Amino acid sequence: MVITISREYLAGAAAVAERIAAGLGWTVVDDAFIEAVAERSGYTPEEVRSLEESVPTFMERFAKSSALSLPEFLAAAPNAIEGPDSERLASVSRELVKEVGRRERIVMVGRAAAAVLAREHDAIHVRLVASLAHRVQIAMKVLDLDHAHARRAVVERDTNRARYHREYFDRDWSDPLNYHMVLNTELLGTDHAADLVVAHARSLGW
């Protein structure tokens, strides 16, 4: 039994996950997962943590692979060949999600878990959303940014998460048909959103 939480940036996923886990007596998979991916991949926890937030485009990936045999690509796209190998990180992350998904009573946030575990029978896939304006206000407070920079940060994170799903899973991150529940934390609040998930899990006998 597993509950996955897909989330728009600053939609309150951490608070929702903790309340779900507390309500059901389950475990939230968080930093331990990051450390496990880092250990297996050889990259730092910070690089692993940023995987969903810094996904290269197809052309950047093409340039990086082409640079191995076509040196002119080095000058044409220098940024595309720097940093960790996102494909390797994504592969390690995907395999670990599968492993974790076979365990009992887990709440997993992000890491495209809903895509990786889409065929799991004993799973509830939840998506958390909130208006851009609401999340920008949170970003201004939490990140100490002005409105323009906060908006840019929120849009950039959402764009990269959508790209991550599209590039590595050929999946529309925002499609509600990919989830059992889509909850608006701006309107419901994180507590009520979590309680709805708990109620649904209990209705299944979990």
Buried (B, 14 or more C-beta within 10 A) or exposed (E): BBBBBBBBBBBBBBBBBBBBBEBBEBBBBBEEBBEBBBEBBEBEBEBBBBBBBBBBEEEBBBBBBBBEEEEEBBEEBEEBBEEBBBBEBBBBBBEBBEEBBEEEBBBBBBBBBBBBBBEBEEBBBBBBBBEEEBBBBBBBEEEEBEEEBBBEBBBEBBBBBBBBBBBBBEBEBBEEEBBBBBBBBBEBBBEEBBBBBBEBBEEEEB
